[in-house]
Each structure stands twice: as structure tokens, then as C-alpha cells.
Amino acid sequence: MPTKNLLAGLPKKGEVAFVHYYHEAEVGSDVVVRAKGSPFKASIVAVNFEDDGILYTVRHITDNFTHVVHISNFVVMGDGSYPRMKHIAKADALAHKTWMRVMEDS
């Protein structure tokens, strides 16, 4: 599914967002620690549709660090909209459901 056809309300490639980044849990622990300075201002460089949801590759504007995040880690978009708002959560769920249907048909 091309990103230009994403449902209204979903973050798109090229947009600016503020996202949380978490450090991996240490060996023998299941505690994940939020990185210092999180959330980070980032640009969305890719949108990938996976079995476990829509995953966004983002690049931090301050240090060019790139990582993959789920929409639930977005805090606010550059335009001030909040991805956790109800209509965006519904759009994410609908897009994922549609993607799963496409995967089943192929």
C-alpha cells in the first residue's frame, strides 16, 4: 500500500513527528527504559506494513539517529495533532485490518 494512499489522519512519509525512543532491556531484565531527552523530534522516512502493525522508520532531526517505531510511540505530529487521538487510532486499526486482508489474499 503506497503511503500516498494512507488513510486520513495517519502520519505519512516526510512529515515531522515527536516520538519516544526506548533502550533495549538489559540481559536478565524485562525493564525497557525511555531514552534521555525522549520524545525526539524526527522526520518519517518510511512506512512499513507488517503483521504486527504499521511501523514507521523515523530519523531524529538532532543527531540523524534512525529507528523503527509503532504509532503508539508517537507523541505529537509537527502540526500539533496527536496520533493517539481516537480517530487516528481507528485509522491505524482500519489500515492494519486492510493490510492483513491483502496479505491473506496474496
N, C-alpha and C positions, 0 to 999 in steps of 0.2 A: 504494500500500500504506500504510494508516494506521500511524502509529508505535505505536499500542497493540498492533498485531499483529506487531511486530518479533520476530524470533527471540530466545529467551532468551540473555542474555549480551551483546547489542548495546546500546550506550548509547542512551538514549531521551530525548526532549524533556523538558526540565525538570530533568534530572539535572545534577549538578556534575561537572566533569572538569578535569584538568590537561592542557593542550595546548601544543604548540610552535607558535611563530609565526616565519616566515622572511620577511626582507625580499626584495623582488624583486632579481634580478641587475641590476647596472649595465649600461648600454649597452656592448656590445662584450665582455661577460664572461658566462660561464655559471655563475659562482660565486654561490650563494644563501647569505645569511648569517642565522644564527639571531639573533633579536632579543634584546637585553639583557634579562635577567630571565625568559627563557623556561625552562621552561614556565610558562604563566599559568593561574591558577585561573579557570575560566569556567563559565557555565551554557549548556546546549544549548538553543537557541531554535528550531531547525528541523532536520529530517532530510529530505534530498532524494535520490531515487534517480535517478542519471544513468547514461549509457552507460559512463562510466569508473569507476563505483563509487558507493558510498554516501557522500554528502558531508554534513557536519554544519556548520550555522551556529552559531557559538558567540559569546558575549558575555563579555568579560573582566570579572570582578567588580570589579577595582580601578579601571578607567577607562571602562567601558562600551564599549570598542572591540569592534566586531563584525567577524568574518571567517569564511571558509569553510575547513574542514579535512577531510582524509580521516582515517579511523580510525587509520591508521598514525602520525599525528601526536599521538595521544593518549598520554599517559604513564601516568596513573593516574586512576581514577574517584574521586569523593568518598568512596565507601565502601571504598576501598583495593584494589579489583580492578584488574587490569591488562589493558587491551584487547588487548595484544599476546600474551596467553596463547593457547595453541593452540586451545582450544575457542571463543574469541571470533573468532579468525581464521577458523576453519571456519564459524562462524555468519555472518560477514560475506561469505564466499565463496558460501555457500548462498543467502543473501538476494539477493546480486547476480545469481547464476545464475537465481533465480526471477524477479527483476525483468526480466532480459533476455528470458526466455521470455514474460512478459506483454507486453513491448514488441513482440516478434515476432508475437504473436497478434493484436495490435490493428492 
